[in-house]
Amino acid sequence: MDNSELRKKHFAALREKYQIGLHRSVASDGFLYLILRKAELGIQITSLEVQWLIENRLFKTSEIISLQQYQAEEFKRLEDDFLNLRAKYKIPKDIELPIDSPVYSILWKLETKKTIEKSELDLIKGCELTATTSLIQDI
């Protein structure tokens, strides 16, 4: 299969994924292909490209891409949330906690005004987070 045929198949697959019917004709298939390729690779599409999608009534495609790009940035937002929790609950900078640490879930419960269990407090104590433990007990 030559590159031209692969490109056509790739474009057809992207059109299907981003819910653009194969029968649907747009002003510029080449530009649409560029936008879909960028979205597929996780490259931020520009406001000009979003506007083009809207002008071509590709609302569902624009929505899918926006959601996909939001999701791609979610890890960074979660890290930022956890950084704020670390500061608020006095977790020393030299203590490493992986992003999947249950400590963050416990602190998140506190943030949402939920009561934590004794076993959860014990887990925080077990991580030698003395200042955090004291703060939680004061709460």
C-alpha positions as CSV (number, residue, x, y, z in Angstrom):
1,M,0.0,0.0,0.0
2,D,1.5,3.4,-1.0
3,N,1.5,6.5,1.2
4,S,-1.4,8.1,-0.7
5,E,-3.6,5.1,0.1
6,L,-2.4,5.0,3.7
7,R,-3.2,8.7,4.0
8,K,-6.7,8.2,2.7
9,K,-7.3,5.3,5.1
10,H,-5.9,7.3,8.0
11,F,-8.1,10.3,7.2
12,A,-11.1,8.1,7.0
13,A,-10.3,6.6,10.4
14,L,-9.9,10.0,11.9
15,R,-13.2,11.2,10.4
16,E,-14.9,8.2,12.0
17,K,-13.2,8.8,15.4
18,Y,-14.1,12.5,15.4
19,Q,-17.6,11.8,14.2
20,I,-17.5,13.3,10.7
21,G,-19.4,11.3,8.2
22,L,-17.5,10.2,5.1
23,H,-20.3,11.6,3.0
24,R,-19.9,15.0,4.6
25,S,-18.0,17.5,2.5
26,V,-16.2,20.4,4.1
27,A,-14.6,23.5,2.6
28,S,-11.1,22.0,2.9
29,D,-10.4,18.4,3.5
30,G,-6.7,19.1,3.7
31,F,-7.2,21.6,6.5
32,L,-9.6,19.2,8.3
33,Y,-7.0,16.5,8.0
34,L,-4.4,18.8,9.6
35,I,-6.7,19.6,12.5
36,L,-7.6,16.0,13.1
37,R,-3.9,14.9,12.9
38,K,-2.9,17.5,15.5
39,A,-5.8,16.5,17.8
40,E,-4.9,12.9,17.5
41,L,-1.3,13.6,18.4
42,G,-2.3,15.6,21.4
43,I,-1.1,18.9,19.9
44,Q,-3.2,21.9,21.0
45,I,-5.4,23.2,18.2
46,T,-5.5,26.9,17.7
47,S,-8.5,29.2,18.1
48,L,-8.4,29.7,14.3
49,E,-8.8,25.9,13.9
50,V,-11.6,25.7,16.4
51,Q,-13.4,28.6,14.6
52,W,-13.0,26.8,11.3
53,L,-14.6,23.7,12.8
54,I,-17.5,25.8,14.0
55,E,-17.9,27.6,10.7
56,N,-18.1,24.2,9.0
57,R,-20.7,23.1,11.5
58,L,-18.5,20.4,12.9
59,F,-19.7,21.1,16.5
60,K,-19.4,17.5,17.7
61,T,-15.9,17.3,16.3
62,S,-15.0,20.5,18.1
63,E,-16.5,19.2,21.3
64,I,-14.6,15.8,21.1
65,I,-11.3,17.6,20.5
66,S,-11.9,20.1,23.3
67,L,-12.7,17.3,25.8
68,Q,-9.7,15.3,24.6
69,Q,-7.4,18.3,25.1
70,Y,-8.9,19.0,28.5
71,Q,-8.3,15.4,29.5
72,A,-4.7,15.6,28.3
73,E,-4.0,18.4,30.7
74,E,-5.7,16.7,33.7
75,F,-2.5,15.1,35.1
76,K,-1.0,18.6,35.5
77,R,-4.1,20.0,37.1
78,L,-4.2,17.0,39.5
79,E,-0.5,17.6,40.4
80,D,-1.3,21.3,41.1
81,D,-4.2,20.3,43.3
82,F,-2.0,17.9,45.3
83,L,0.8,20.6,45.6
84,N,-1.8,22.9,47.2
85,L,-2.9,20.1,49.6
86,R,0.8,19.5,50.5
87,A,1.2,23.2,51.4
88,K,-2.1,23.5,53.3
89,Y,-1.6,20.3,55.3
90,K,2.1,21.1,56.0
91,I,3.7,18.1,54.2
92,P,7.4,18.8,54.1
93,K,8.9,19.2,50.7
94,D,11.6,16.6,51.3
95,I,9.0,13.9,51.8
96,E,8.2,12.2,48.5
97,L,4.7,11.1,47.9
98,P,3.8,9.5,44.6
99,I,0.7,10.9,42.9
100,D,-1.2,7.7,43.6
101,S,-0.5,7.9,47.4
102,P,-3.6,7.3,49.5
103,V,-2.4,10.4,51.6
104,Y,-3.8,12.6,48.8
105,S,-7.2,10.9,48.9
106,I,-7.4,11.3,52.6
107,L,-6.5,15.0,52.4
108,W,-9.0,15.4,49.6
109,K,-11.7,13.9,51.8
110,L,-10.8,16.5,54.4
111,E,-11.1,19.3,51.8
112,T,-14.6,18.2,50.9
113,K,-15.6,18.2,54.6
114,K,-15.8,14.5,54.9
115,T,-14.8,12.7,58.1
116,I,-11.8,10.5,57.9
117,E,-11.5,7.1,59.5
118,K,-9.1,6.3,62.3
119,S,-7.3,3.9,59.9
120,E,-6.8,6.8,57.5
121,L,-5.3,9.0,60.2
122,D,-3.1,6.0,61.2
123,L,-1.9,5.8,57.6
124,I,-0.8,9.5,57.7
125,K,0.9,8.9,61.0
126,G,2.7,5.9,59.5
127,C,4.1,8.2,56.8
128,E,5.7,10.3,59.6
129,L,3.7,13.4,58.8
130,T,3.7,14.8,62.3
131,A,2.7,18.3,61.4
132,T,-0.1,17.0,59.1
133,T,-1.3,14.6,61.8
134,S,-1.5,17.5,64.4
135,L,-3.3,19.7,62.0
136,I,-5.8,17.1,61.1
137,Q,-6.4,16.3,64.8
138,D,-7.0,20.0,65.5
139,I,-9.6,20.0,62.7
